Amino acid sequence: MSDEVTELWSEAAGIDKTLRVGTQDLPRLKMKRVEPTPFSRPLMFSRMARGEINLFTDLRVPVMKGGDDVRAALTEGIRQGFPASRTARIQAGPSRTRRRVKVPEVIRRWQGGRAILSVTDLHFRRTKFDDVIDTSALSDFNVLCTDPEFGPEFMQVIEMMTLVVSTAGNLTDNHADDCDGTNHCFLGRKLWLAWDRMEGKAAGFQDVDRDTVFDQAAFDIGKFLSLPSSRWFTVEPGQTLFLPGSLAHKVITLEHYIGVGSFHVALPGYLRCLERWIAHDTHDIVPKGLLCKVNRAVLRRLGVVKGAAAGVKERWGLEHMRRAVEEWAEDADGATKRTLLGNPFFSEFIETARRV
């Protein structure tokens, strides 16, 4: 293990004491690291279909306004890009207290350098800041962004294209999201730890959104390294992360960070999402609410894509979705099939996917 990695984990442990590793842990850390790779759309789709982490180096998310100084362009774009009355919910200090402040105040504190804070839910669709960066590469495969049934309010709840702003020393504690997630880094550096939520739950890990947590969610680095699903990686400037929604995660900000994040529903990964939403608890994608809308949107997208040209089918990852459905039919056990096919949303998706 390189000195750089040893130093990185030592720095992380100074922020989160549960991340203290010993020399005996270093070989497993090396095995568990996810390395970034050059962007490839087929590779992205194939990993989505398998429920794997994508970390890319060169997916272009350009800053369109403000010149060559990315830091200045982003900070000024954030300061001027929202209505004067707009507030952001921040997590502040070592105790991670939550409060709301005006958007310019977020940037003032971020630039000040001493405060520990983070913002993860500052929506910027249909604001002036939306013109500062081009996020189309993060959205052009996302069914949630293309369906006429989904208006602005829905987009804020589910797609959540938001600014992610945090200072060095910030901890985002154990949690899992309903949808598959996307994160792109413009400035700074974060350490991510990710693991299958159900594996972590069986190992005694807590989730701040699902469990009663008084100080910090229960976590053990030795158990983390023993989980078959566990992985870790850093996200740095110009890198883009696509994270399956099945993976719980905790995130440490190592250097002052500005990026964007969102949730997505992509055809190649939809079977895995749908199976997870039906089999396990969710916060937003519940059967009597948004699951019905999301499933209808996927079926409508399949109806459009099935008769389209080959290039359109490739753009949406239709072949990867078809393969995922075939593999599920071959590999799933009988009890799982009976349970899932007894669900009207799952059975309708499977029937439509097979016809396509």
Summary of the structure (lengths in Angstrom):
residues: 356
radius of gyration: 20.4
end to end distance: 47.7
largest distance: 58.2
contacts: 1144
relative contact order: 0.15
helix: 44%
strand: 22%
